[in-house]
Amino acid sequence: MKFRNFKMVDYVVYGRGCFDQLDEIIAPRRRNDAPMIFLLDHYFRNDDALKARIPLRSNDLLIDADVDHEPKTTYIDELAQQIKEKHGSVSGVIGIGGGSTMDIAKAVSIMLTNPGKAQDYQGWDLVKQPAVYKVGVPTLSGTGAEVSRTTVLTGPTRKLGMNSDFTPFDQIILDPGLTKNAPANQRFYTGMDCFIHCIESLEGTYINEFSRSYGEKAQQLCEEVFLHKNEWDAESDAQLMMASYAGGMSIAYSQVGVAHAVSYGLGYLLGTKHGIGNCIVFNHLHEFYPRGVDTFRKMVEKNKIDIPQGITKGLSGAQFDTMIDVSLGMAPLWENALGEDWKTIMTRDRLRGLYEKL
């Protein structure tokens, strides 16, 4: 057996208020006149208080990252080209925001040092050159993007990540205070992304003690926050932030499963946001994850969340085929969920039937 040599994030700082150490942390990485590029989730475009805490120096560039839609390869190419034309060499890229913003930061940092287009690197271990220095600062907890070796992008023909050892952040800033004002619905959908990570990892064929130790803790924290607490507080912010980190670590050394494989098809065709898409799909996966789905439904009920229904109603056969093609292209996810014979288990007809339920 050959074991994976897992690339982790180099440095982690954690604590309420630690965002204010960002200037000190990145200072040694500044190179002469080469700027730092700050990509800020456009949710905060009118948040002057947060912007004032961003340590802009000399010719640094602050860009409002467009996350109205799932990140597209064309958008990554545009940003990278914009930065190259304006500044040439840069000292680093800092992504401040939710999972999409952090994915954008990772992808842009890769495209500043690698030739071609972002779509050329959708897959496993296709990136050949180290990215520029990059920092992730999550303002929403659950995606695990802060520790992931992938950056999920929608390309011309598929939705797939840049999965490589050059993708993980060099530094992450975990400040629970940055998540305190997250909208309740968005907080839930993203938190459930973490919960689903855990279920798919813990019940997958790739499971091992490394993944299990992180996954069990992350699941416990998610259930504490969304099932056993009666109100949201500062401790909840801290617990969910650590659940996101641990959940991301769990899947990093194993893999996700059916919910993610199916939701990628939704995201590609319909533009369904990742967290919501996972919730829509997971709600219909009782045959695969009975205990997890039962707990998920209890959390939905307790938190008074509406899970969208009927989003695939009226789609054409060709549109269903597109989603099926995208989903079945996620071979490692299906193998983790169903084993080596997954192709005989998840036929196109069976997957079509699952999509029709959504």
N, C-alpha and C positions, 0 to 999 in steps of 0.2 A: 504494500500500500504506500502511495506517495501522499505526504501530508502537505497542506497548504502553508506557505511561508507568508504570513499575513502582515501587510503594511498597515500600521496604525497611525493616528494623528500624533505628531511629534510632541506638542505641548498643549496642556489643558490648564486653564485657570477657572476656578469656580467660586462664586459667592455673590451675594446681593451687593451691587455697587461696583463689581470688578470691571465693568465696562469702562470706568474712568481710568483704568490702568492701560488702556489701549495705546495711548501715545507713548508711554514708557516701554511697552512691549515691542512695538514695531520700530522704535527709534534705531536700534542696531541694524535693522534691515534696510534703512534708507541709504541710497547710493547717490552721492553728489546731487545733481539736479534731476535725477530720475524720480518722477512723482509716485505717490501712492494713489491708487484708484479705489474710491469708495463707492460701492454699489448699494444703494439704500432702497429697500422695498418701498414702492411708491405709495403704500398705505400710509407712510410717514411723511409724505411730501409737504404737508402743512404743519408738521410737528416741529415747531421752532425750538422747543426745549430739547428734544433729542438731537436735532441737527447741531445745536450749540455745543453738544458734548462730543461731537466728532472732531478729532484732532487734525484738521486740515492745516497743511503747512505749504508755504510758497506756491508752487504750481500744481499741487494736488488737485485731483478732479473728483467731484461728487456727481454721481449719475443716479437719477431716479430709475430704478429697475422696473420695467413694465411686467407685472405679474397678473394682469387681468386674465391671461390665458396661460396654459402650460408652456414652459420654455420651448421655443422652436430653434432648430439648428440655424435657420436663416437669421434669427435675432442675435444669436451668439456671434455669427460671422459679421453682422453689422457692427456690433459693439466692439469686437476685436479690431476691425478695420478702422473704426472711428478713433480708437485709442492709439493704434499704430501711426495713423496719419497725423494726429495732434501731438503725440509725445515721443513716438519711436520706442525707446527703452523705458521700462517702468520698474519701480522698486518692488511693487507688490499689488495684490488685489484683495480688498476686504469686502466681504458680503455681509450685510446687516439686514436681517429680515427672516421671513419664513423659509420653508424648504425650497421653494422655487428660486428665491433670491440666492440662497446658498448654492444651489445647483448652477445658476447662471454664473456666479463668481468662480466656481471650480472650472466650468467649461471655458470661460473667457481666459482664465489664467493658462489653460492648456493651449488654447488657440493663439496666444501671444508668442508661443515658442515652437509650435508645430505647423508645418505647411498644409496647404489644402483647405478643405472646408470641414466644419464640425461634423457633418454627416459621415465623413470618411472614418470617424473614430467611434461610431456607434457599434458597440460590440465588446468583446472581451480581449483585453491586452493588445489593443491596436495602437495605443499612444506610445511613441518611441522616445520622445524628448521630455526631460523634466519640465514641469510648468514653472511659471514665476511664483515667487513666494505668495502664499494665500492664507487668509484668515477668515474663519466663519464665526458669525455672531448671531445665534438664533434669537428671534423675538417671538417665536411661537414654538411650542414643544410637541413633538410626536413623530416627525418624519424620520428622525435619525440621520438626516442629511449631513449633520455636523461631524459624524464619524464614518460615513459611508465611503466606499471606494468607487462609487458610481455617481454620475450626474445624469439624471433622466431627462431626455430631450425627445421632442417630436420632430422627426425628419420627413423628407418627401415621401418615403415609403413605409416608415415604421416608427413606433415609439420605443426607444431603447436607450440605455445609458452608455456613457463612456466609462466602461469598467476597466480600471487599470491601477497599478501601484503609484502612478503619478497623479491620481485624482484626489486622494485624501488631503484635507487641509494640513498645513504645517502648524497651525495654531488655532485653537478655538477658545472663545470667551463665553463662558456659561454664567450668565447673570440673570437669575430668576426675576429680578425687578423689571427687566425689559418685557416680560410677558404679562404683567399684571392687568393691562387694559385690553387684552385680546377679547374680541367679541365671543360671546358664549357658544354660539353655533360653530364658529370656526375653531374655537378651542376644542370642542367636542369631536368634530370630524378629524382634526389632526391628532388628537389624543387617541382616537380609535385606530388611526393608522398604526400607532405604536402598539396598541393592544393586538391588532391583527398580525403585525410582525411577530409578536410573541407566540400566538397560537400557531401560525404557519411554521415557525421555526421549531417549536417544541414538539409538534406532531408530524414533522417531516422526516423523510428517510435520511437526510443529511445530519440529523441531530448528533451532537457530541457533548461532552461535559463542559467544554468551553462555552458553547452556545447555550446550553441548558442553564448554567449558573446565572448568566446575564438575563436570559429570557424569563426565567421564573421570578426574578426580582422585579423586572420591568412589569410583568403581568400583575404581580402583587400590588405595585404602586398604582397602576392604572385602576385596578378594582377598588383600592382604598379611596382614590380621588373621585371616581365617577359612580361608585356603588355604595360606599359606606359613609361618605361625608354628606352633611346636609347643607353646607354652604361653602362657597369658595373663599379661601384666605391665602395669606402669604405662604403658608406651609404647602398649600396645594400647588402653587406655582413652582416651588422648589422640588416637590415630589414628582410632578409631571416632567420637569426638565431632566431629572435624573432617570426617569422611566424612558424618556426619549433616547438618552445617551446609551443606557443599558440595552434597550430594544434594538438600537442600531448596531451595537456590538454583537448582539445575539445573531442577527441575520448576516453580519459581515463574515462570520466563520461558518455559516450554514447557508440558508436561502429562504426566501418567502415561498408562497404557494399559489393555490387556486385563485384566491381573491385578487391578488396582484396581477396574475397572468390574465385574468378576465378583464380587470379594470383598465389594463393597458389598451385593450381594444376600444373601450368606451372613450378613453382619453384621446386616442388617435382620431377616431371618427367624429365624435360629438364634442370634443374639447372639455369633457367632464373633468373638473378638478380632482386631483389625486385622492385627497382625503374623503371627499364626498363619494367618489367613485368606488372606493374600497368599501365604504359603508353600504352603498346600494347593492353591491355584489355579495358581500359577506352575509347580509340579511337573508340570502337565498341559498346558503351553503350548509344547511343543517345536515345533509347527507355526508358531507366531508368532515365537518368540524362540529359535531352536535353539542358538546359541552361549551365550546367557545361561543357558538351562536346563541345558545340559551342565555349565557351571561351577557353577551352583547345586547340582546333584546331587553334584558332587565335594566341595563344602563341607559338604553334609549328611552325606556319608559320613565325611569326615575328622573332623568334630566329633561324630559318633555321635549325631545328632539323629533322633528319630522324627517323621516327618510324618504326622499323622492321615489315615486312609483311610476311605472309606465313610460320610462324614458326611451325605450326602444320600440314603442308602439308605432306602427305605420312605416317602419323602415323597409326598404326594398331588399330583395334577395342579394343584390350586388353589395349593398351596404353591410348586410350580415356577413357576407363572405369576406369583406375587408376586415371587419373586427375579428373574425375567426382566424384569418391569416396572421394578423398582428399578434393575437394571443398565442397561437400555436408556435410562433417564432420564439417564444420564451422557454426554450427547452429545459434549461436548468431548473426553472420554477416548477414545471410540470413533473420533472423527474423527482425533485424533492418531495412533492405532494403525493405522487402516485407510484413512484418506483421506476425502474428501468423499462418496464413494459407500458409506460404511460400512453404511448401512441395507440395501443389497442384498447385502452380504457377510455380515454377522452377522444372519441371520434368526432368528426366534424358535425355529424347529426346531433350528437349529445351536447356538444358545445353550442350549437344553434339553439337547441331547446333551452339551455341555460340563459342565453342572451334574451330569448323571447320572454322569459319570466321577469326581466328587469323593467 
